[in-house]
Amino acid sequence: MTTTTPVRWGILATGGIAEKFAADLALVPDNELAAVGSRRPDAARGFAARHGAARAHGSYEELVADPDVDVVYVATPHGRHLEDVRLCFAAGKHVLCEKALTMNADDSATLVAEAEQHGLFFAEAMWMRTNPNIRRLAEIAAGDDLGTVRQVRAELGFVGRRDVARLWDLDLGASALLDVGIYPLTFAHLVLGEPQQIAAAGVVSESGVDLSGGATLTYASGAVASIAWTQVALGDNRAVVAGDAGRIEVPGRFHHPDGFTVVRGDDREDVALPVTGRGYAHEIEEVAACLRAGTTTSAVLPLDQTVSIQRQMDTILEQIGVARR
């Protein structure tokens, strides 16, 4: 792949997240939607018509076999990711896979190892990491402006519609932590790194779906993170990074901000970096840059941290009483 040829994307599945991704893909120069695949041919054709895909495939197998697809965006629910990513790898396709990468850390580590064996690019589509404001926020937190960071707070929640199967169907991987809590957990990791201890509690439905939860994470530095998540309540969805010399305030919804505020005493500085489209464009740009550079991993979407955060989610789910899946 050269810097002058477009990166040709295939999108595997045609749900809501795929629609948003495809809309942002159209905003990124030198990237194109070559094909889409669905288990329902009519859904693939409709998606292709809406987003200008060159081809619509009536199965995932046909999509990954398409010779004009360089990289596949896997947009299925996370309960299917292990199977669907392996299908892509077997066909020799690079992969950007929606979060959470899989249902547990062992499966995620397995996929990472298989990507390495095949010599293929692989990353989790944690678009929050590529947001320009989040990247700048992390730089400030790592510098001297806030002094020593001692506290992170982040919460994210919404009321899940009952007709959205992935939120309630265990076979599809339903889990508020995997779907929503992964954002505050990743935010804390971006600022504070690996925790030493995790103490979590939550609410689990009669069918076994974790609906809401909270966790306190402590770190070798003496810092503490407090995170919360839910799919049954409307929170303010804000985040704060606090040091002994200042703090950063991130408005809701903190995981894709248009800006943030740095506070030092009475001084308040607003920072607002431009975001392309809904924000998915930035992960598309990152993957394209890696493919053109011939690298199989991204420093912005690091697989070791993806697996580490997945292992933290395993710990949290065990503590709140969710059976391993």
ABEGO torsion letter per residue (X at the ends): XBAABBBBBBBBEABAAAAAAAAAAAABBGBBBABBBBABAAAAAAAAAAAGBABBBABAAAAAABAABABBBBABBAAAAAAAAAAAAAAGBBBBBBOBABABAAAAAAAAAAAAAAGBBBBBBBAAAABAAAAAAAAAAABAAAEBBABBBBBBBBBBBAABAAAABAAAGBBAAAAAAAAAAAAAAAAAEBBABBBBBBBBBAAGBBABBBBBBBBAAGBBBBBBBBAABBBAGBBBBBBAAEBBBBBOBAABBAEBBBBBEABBBBBBBBBBEAGAAAAAAAAAAAAAAGBABBAABBAAAAAAAAAAAAAAAAAAGBBBX
